[in-house]
Amino acid sequence: MPVFVANGDSDPMILPHYSYLLAGLIPQARVKIYPDSAHGFLFQNHAEFAADIEAFLSDPRDPGHRSVTD
């Protein structure tokens, strides 16, 4: 199952290293680290994060993918 792992590069609660570690343990996982962002990267980069999620969900390379409109 494809998984999107996201984090901020300055997150003091969940260090980016652990995001890479988690993604490495999950087949087909993708990692996106948002620069100049902390634990609230979702709010700091909301437009970019939403676009990244839409692209991830719409990617036809993933088996069993579902587009945002499905």
Secondary structure, 3 states (H helix, E strand, C coil): CCEEEEEECCCCCCCHHHHHHHHHHCCCEEEEEECCCCCCHHHHCHHHHHHHHHHHHHCCCCCCCCCCCC
